[in-house]
């Protein structure tokens, strides 16, 4: 499970055998969430506090192109 980066106590990663749409998993000490990278939609949240989740979405937005590039390098898909 490749870690993309760690910021503000949150780890952003994806799993080896992922599926489309392009998404990123986020975890911190409170829980985990999944965010659709292209639409910035929170797909699921299991315990991450709203303020931390908002920050996670902002981080995904800032690094959106980098995440898509890493996904494509790793999975070979970007549609």
QUIVEN-V703843 format. One line per field, one symbol per residue. phi: phi as a letter, one per 20 degrees, with the letter a starting at -180 (. if undefined). burial: I if it has 16 or more other C-alpha atoms within 10 Angstrom, else O. A space follows every 50 residues. Layout:
phi = ???
burial = ???
//
This chain:
phi = .feeacblmdddbcefdecfffbceccbferbbccfffemeefbbcoffg ffffffffffffdgffffffgfgedmcbe
burial = OOOOOOOOOIIIIIOOOOOOOIIIIIIIOOOIIIIIIOOIOIOOIOOIOO OOIOOIIOOIIOOIOOIIOOIOOOIOOOO
//
